[in-house]
Every structure is written in structure tokens, then in C-alpha cells.
Amino acid sequence: MTTGKVTPRLIAVIGRQRSGTTVLRQFIGSAERSFDLGEVFHANTARKLSFWGFVHDMAAADPKFRFPLRWPDAWDAFIDRTSTERAADVLVFDVKVEYFPIILRTDGDATGFFFDHASVSYIWLRRRNTAAQVISRHVAAKSGIWSETDPDARPGLLERRYAIWGGQADTNRCAGDILIDPEDIMREINVVERQDETIDRMLGDKFDLRLTYEELFDTSGNFDTKVVESVAALTGLEAGDFERRPVLRRQRRRSVLDGIGNARDIVTRFAGTGHEWMLNA
């Protein structure tokens, strides 16, 4: 892919951890005319494609990038530089809901800066099975395996990710030795569902495409045809342009309770709550 200034279509995949945002973003970025920017609001300022890293570097040379600064201007400058360095028809990135406290800022008449950007199309990706989402995060943090394909699955990163929710990572546990407090699961399910409802009220009119984790993949683990067609229509790419590499498949197909030592306690706690289906899905 050659370099040079282009005016790309920006695609933002909005969702929370363990909801499929990463694999969907990577899938969109797999097309030849697309480029995957990753998590542009990742707190690691050393990341080359990090928005915060860009602001940090620019502030060293240009006073207008020092605090207080106007966030939309900084975002425009970040996209302008990225468009020059990464010539592509589509630039895709994902935004984790967990980062919202530091990006949903009010700056004059611009709230959340990039959420009001005319060049960005937004995909809202939710996971209906919030129990699987919560349990998966606990298992990842306590086992030291964040993803079966995540190259950044190092204990230091796990600890920082886990700290967002409270508690601490324990990377010395083995499968079957992981214990998760059922009350913690129920509490976090309620928090996740309330937060998702709030986000829908705040930003629902901005979402160009709504998807759920459960509809991303077909029974063989590949991206579902209808999802591929919807993504192609939104991005302006051809459905056949997307690669079907092994990493761009549904990775985990085992039971959500697989490897959890007190699985029976969790099943008992879920009885009569209306969430029982989440443990069997």
C-alpha cells in the first residue's frame, strides 16, 4: 500500500471488553484497502497509533497541543497525520466502553470529540450474554490468558485491564482452580446492562450499524454472511475483500464455565434470576 494523503472513511467499533470489538475491527482491517488502527484511545502513550501518544508527542513541540486544548482540533490533527502515513480507503479502530470516562469530555459544543465527527461511521457492538462477558474477563485476568490469539497477553497488561473493574490479577492459577464469586458476577452483570442502556440513550442516534456478538459468527465459527454484507455496505468495500484468516474466527467455543472450580455455585446463584440461559449459550 503506497503512502500519501487520502481522505479515508473512518469506522469506529464501539463496545466493551470481551464483546468482540477486537476481532470485528481486525476483520474490517483485513481488506487490502483498509487499515486497522487498533485501540486509538489506549492509555499506552508509547503506542505509535495511540491518540494520547500523538497528543503527548505533539505537546513537546507545539504549545497548542498542551492542556488545556480543544479536543476536536487534536483529533482532526491526529486523523490528518494518520491519513498521510497510512494511505487507505478505510481506517478502522475500536473504542472500548471502559475508556469512556476519559474520552467523553465536553469541550464547548463538542462532546466526546470524535462522536461528532462527520467522517466517522459508528458500529455499536453489544454482547447479549453479559454473564459470558463478565466471566470471560475474570477468567482471562486470573489465568493470565487474555485471548487465545492476543500477542499482548502479558501479565502486566492483564493487571492494568483488570484494575479497571477492581481487584487484581492472579496469573498463577491453573484451569479448574479459578474461583469467581457468584455475587461479583451478578453485580457486574447489572452494572454492564445499566451502562449499555445509558450509552444507547446518549449515543443511540449516532450508531450507523448495530450488531451483537451472538450474530457475528455462523455455526462453523466464520463471520456470518449477513454481518459481512452489512459491514461491506457501511465501509464501501466489497464483501469478498475481507480475508478469512484463522485468527478472524470465533475463538472460544467451550462452555462459559469451563475451567472454573466453583461452577456449581455460580449455577445455583443464577437459578431463578432469568439469566440461566447465559450459562448454557
Sequence and secondary structure as in RCSB ss.txt:
>XXXX:A:sequence
MTTGKVTPRLIAVIGRQRSGTTVLRQFIGSAERSFDLGEVFHANTARKLSFWGFVHDMAAADPKFRFPLRWPDAW
DAFIDRTSTERAADVLVFDVKVEYFPIILRTDGDATGFFFDHASVSYIWLRRRNTAAQVISRHVAAKSGIWSETD
PDARPGLLERRYAIWGGQADTNRCAGDILIDPEDIMREINVVERQDETIDRMLGDKFDLRLTYEELFDTSGNFDT
KVVESVAALTGLEAGDFERRPVLRRQRRRSVLDGIGNARDIVTRFAGTGHEWMLNA
>XXXX:A:secstr
   S    EEEEEEE TTSSHHHHHHHHTTSTTEEEEE TT S TTSTT HHHHHHHHHTT GGGSSS  HHHHH
HHHHHHHHHHS  SEEEEEEEGGGHHHH  EETTEESGGGG TTEEEEEEE S HHHHHHHHHHHHHHS S SS 
TT  HHHHHHHHHTTSS   TT  TT B   HHHHHHHHHHHHHHHHHHHHHHGGG SEEEEHHHHB TTSSB H
HHHHHHHHHHT  GGGS   GGGS    S TTTTBTTHHHHHHHHTTSS GGGGT 
